[in-house]
Amino acid sequence: MVPILFSMSLSRLGLWASGLILALGFLKLICLLVRRQSLARAMDSFTGPPTHWLFGHALEMQQTGSLDKVVSWTHQFPYAHQLWIGPFLGFLNIYEPDYAKAVYNRGGESSQERAGLPESQGLRTSGGEGILGPRLKSGKLMSTSYLSVNLLWEFPSPH
């Protein structure tokens, strides 16, 4: 029985390859469902229009025009609302500046933890260097302040 399972005939190799592809596809599906569940849990505290289980809001936006539908949602939900494109891609539209400050300036945990994402997805903000290393970050800060001072000198005094 053992030599039959490990024989390298073309039909056996095809069976092994299809089994491997099926297992990897199933693993990817599980990862997507876990990510969807964490995003949905993170956005549960924000209200929004009802979603379709497969299309999210994409089908409704396509039928009525995306800009008109988003404008109607801003009147219906005054601070923010969820926007789902399909079952796995979710956005949070925040259009009130004070509400955005309250959401993003919460102390304590990092922004990825607030969004329900693990630290490996997205930028490292609290403990790490992020995209910019320490040398590039200090150079960026120096050039930014120099640029703003130069711009201020160009404007005439109001007095």
Secondary structure, 3 states (H helix, E strand, C coil): CHHHHCCCCHHHHHHHHHHHHHHHHHHHHHHHHHHHHHHHHHCCCCCCCCCECCCECHHHHHHHCHHHHHHHHHHHCCCEEEEEECCCEEEEEECCHHHHHHHHCCCCCCHHHHHCCCCCCCCCCCCCCCCCCHHHHHHHHHHHHHHHHHHHHHCCCCC
